[in-house]
């Protein structure tokens, strides 16, 4: 394991802002980012969870922290990983303005995409975003050949929020999983970076995957990271087994994979999402059977 891996230094506390890393590892990440940006010609001010360039643009460190916090990533590879990340980031900023085209040219490449709330560096850039699920933000994204660019407020105002959102939903409906598996009654769908975001068209996903058009008990769903969607349609007492499986897999996917979104399980019903799992301060999973889901659970599993 690498020198700065948390599992290698169990006695060193986690960094307050980048808890995936120890204090020393987080500082190393900040130093690497500063150096990589400097080599590319950008002098940045380094803060606990982001860096800011001379133009006031902020770049979060959360995604890098999650990637480098993976115990499978050796410390000697950190510089190359950071350099590659910064290179791709700056290429998207310094290249031609992909948004400066007629709106019709954007619609086929526009998607709604989910992001973990609180991980984006400057909420003032995308105030149009909405909380689609508790703790999860919905923004508009433009699919590019080598990356994905997020629409900011100015770009949304130029092209029209309602028109872009309609296109984003339509494109999500065309997304199909590359892989599908079923475990303990849970459907596991893996696909593109927009796979998790298809939870915004969940009724369509369920109909296409398992053929169920009538969902009186709603759907249990999880979006651990951007490439994966988990769901279970409650029908009987198997809901207990499925919920336990989803809760564990959601946490594992969120903690270990690139592009984390949420470690929680939600109950969906008619477009409304209720969060039903939480993690306590020690990382243990708590399941809350209450509200609308509580009524469904009691009906399906009266022994509870």
N, C-alpha and C positions, 0 to 999 in steps of 0.2 A: 504493500500500500504506500501511497505517497506521503511525503513528510507532512503535508498540510491537510491530510484527510482526517475528518472528525473521528473516525473509528480508530485511527492511529494514535490520537491524543485524547483519550476519553476524559482526562481530567481538565482539559482546557474548555472553558465555557463557550457556548455558541455566541456568535455575533448578534447583537440586538436587532440590527436592520436586515442582515442577511443570515438568518438562522440556519440555513443549510450548511453554513461553514463555521469553523471556529473563528475566534477573534483574529488570530494571526493569518489564517487562510483568507479571510475576508479582506484584510489589509493587503495581502499579496495580490489578490484579484484587482483591487483598486489601483495598485502600483502598475500592474501589467496593462490595465486599460489606459491609464495615463500615458505610459510609454508608447503603446501602440498608436494611440491618437496623435502623439507628438511626432512619431515617425511619418505619419500620414499628413502632417502639416497642420494639425489642429491642437491648439493649446486649450486645455480644459481645466475647469475647476472641479475638484473631486469632492463629492459629498458622500454621506454614509451609504445611500442606496442608488445614487445616480451621478453622472458627470454632466457638466454644462459647458457648452462652447461659447465663444465670444459673441455669437449672435443670439444667445439665450436659449438655444435648442438643448433639450435635456434628453439623456439617454440612460435608461434604467439598467441596473446591474443584476436584476433578479433572475433573468433567464440564464445568464452566465453562471450565477451562483448555484442554481439548481443543477446545471450540467456538470460543473466542476465538483459539486458536492457528492456526486455519484461515486461510491467507493471503487467502482471499476475503472475510473479515470485516473491514471497515474499522474503525480505532480509534475513529472518531466514533460508531459504533453500540454500543460496549461498554457505556456506561451504561444504555441502554435494554434491552439483552440481559440484563444483570445484574439490573436492576429487575424485568423480567418473570419471570426465573427465581426470584428471591426471593419475588415475589408468589405464584406458583404453589406454591412450597414452603410458605410460611406458611399459605396457604389450606387446604392438606391437613392441616396441624397444628392449626389453630384451628377447623376445621369440626367437625361432629358426628362422634363416634367410630363409624366405619364397621364396626369389629370388635365393637362391643357389641350384637350381635344373635344370635339363635339360629344354631347352626352350620349348619343346613339352608339358611339364607338366604345363606350365604357360598359354598357349594360350587360353584354354577354360575359364580361369578366368581373362583374360586381357580385359580391357575396356578403351576406350577414355572417359575422364571425364572433365567436365568444372569447372573452378575455377574463382572467381572474381580476375582480375588482380590487383596486388598490395597487396593482403592479405596474400600471402605466405611469410614466413620470410626470405628466402635466395634463391634468383633467381639463384645463382651460382650452386645450386644442380640440377637444371632441366633446363639447357639452351636449351635443345632439344625442349621445349615447344613452341607452336606457338599461336599467337592471332587469335582464330577462329572467334570471333565476336569482334567488337570494345569494349575494356574494359574487355574481357573475354578470359581467357587462356585455352588452351587444353593441358592436360597432360595424361600420361598413368597411369592407376590404376589397382591394383591387388585385386580382390574380395576375401576376407578371411571370415572364418566362423563368426567372431564377429566384423569385422572392414574392412576397405579398406586401403591398403598401396599404396603410390605413388612411382612409379619408379623414381630413381634419374639418373643422367647422367651415372654413372658407370654401373648401372644395365641395362640401355638401350643399352650402348655400348656392353655389354657382350652378350645380347640376340638379338640385331639387331632392329633398329628403324623401318624399313619398315615392317619387319615381325610382330612385335608387333602391329604396327598401323593397319595393315591389319586385324589382329585378333580382335583388339579393335572395328573396324567398324563392322565386322561381328557379334560380340556379341551384339552390339547396335541394329543391325537390328532384332535381336531375342527378344528384349525387348518389352513387351506389357503393356499397361496401366491396372492397377487394377480397376480404376474408370474412367468413361468418362461422361461429361456433356456438354451441349451446351447452352450458354447464349449470346443473342444479336449477334448471328452468329459466336460466338467464341467457338472453340472446346477447352475444358479444360481436359487435360489428367493428371492423378495422378498415380504414380507407385513407383518403387524402387528408390534408390538413384541415379540411372543412367537415370531416366526418362527425366530430362531436357537435358541431354547430347545427347539424340536421335535427337536433332536438327541438329546434324552433319550428320544424315541420313534422313533429313526432307522429301525428296521426297518419301522415303519408308513409313514413318509414315503417310503422307497424303494419299497415295494410300491405305494403309491398313485400315485407319480410315474412310475416306469419299469417297474413290474410285476414286479420281481424279488423272489421269495420266498426263494430259496436263495442264500446269500451266503457260499460257502466261503472266499473270499479277503478277506472283510471289506469295509470301505468307507473310502475316504479322505474326510475331512470337515473343514470349517472354519467357524467362527462369528465372522467379523470384527467385526460389530456387530449390534445387537439385531434389525434388520429383515431380515437376510440369512443364508441357509444355503447353503453350497457342498458338493457331494459328487460323488464318482466311484466307481463300482464297478469294481475292478480285474478285468480279464478277459484282457488280453494286453499286448503291449509298449507300447500306448498309455498305460499307467500312467505312463511317464516324462513324456510331453507333458502329461498331466493334472496330475501333481504339480507340474511347473514353473509351469503356469498358476495353479493353486490357491495356491501359495506367494506369488507376486507379488500376486495379487488379495486374498489375506487381509491382507497387510501394508498395501496401499493402502486397503482398506476400514476397517481398524482405525485407521489414522493420520488419515483424512480425514472419517469419518462420525460422526454423533452416536450416543452409546450404544455405544462400543467394548467388545468382550468379549475377544477374543484375536487376535493377529496370526499364530498358528501353524496348521499343518496337523496333523491327528491321524489315526491309523488306528484304526478301530473294529472290534471282533470280539467278538460275543456279549456285548455290554454293557460291554466293557472298552475304554478309550481309551489309546492310546500316542501321545505327542507325538513327531513326527518332524521338525519344523523348529524352528530356533532363530535368534535374531539375535545377531550378535557385537557387540562394543562400538562398532563403527562402523556398525551397522545393516544389515550384510550378512546375507543369509539362508543358513543352513547346513542341509543335509538330512542326516539320520542314518538310514541304511538298516541297521537292526539289529533284534534281537529278533524278535517274531512277524512284523512287517512285513518284516523282512529276509528271512525264509524265503519269504514270498509273492513278494516282488520277485525273488528269485533264480529261483524257479520260473517266473515269467511272463517274465522277461527274463534268461535264462541268460548272455547275452553280457556282463553287468555285472561 
